[in-house]
């Protein structure tokens, strides 16, 4: 997997996942209040960089773990 593919894939995945998770958690915590979009965007701005870094750090170990698990079950 090329470095540019990994960076773009991580950016897209972390952007989408952090966006969906923050909209869900914001709704659970506040409901649809008047300033919902403001609170959600603020949470998303804080979550997106953290999600990107976490995915960059964990993607390879999770892939290795997945391969190991599947190798055990596909004997």
Residue, then its C-alpha position, 0 to 999 in steps of 0.5 A: x500500500x502506497x504512502x499517499x493511498x494510506x494518507x488519503x484513506x486515513x483522512x477520508x475514514x477519520x473525517x467521516x467517522x469522526x463526523x458521524x460519531x460527533x453528530x451522534x454524541x452531540x445529539x445524545x447529549x443535547x438533542x436538536x437544540x437551536x445551536x446544534x450545528x455550532x456544537x457539532x462543528x466544534x466537537x468535530x473540529x476537535x475530534x477529526x485531528x485526533x481520529x486521524x492520528x489514532x487511525x494512522x497509529x493503529x491501522x497497521x497493528x489492527x490489520x496484522x491482528x485481523x490477518x492473525x485471527x483469520x489465519x487461525x480460523x481458516x486452517 
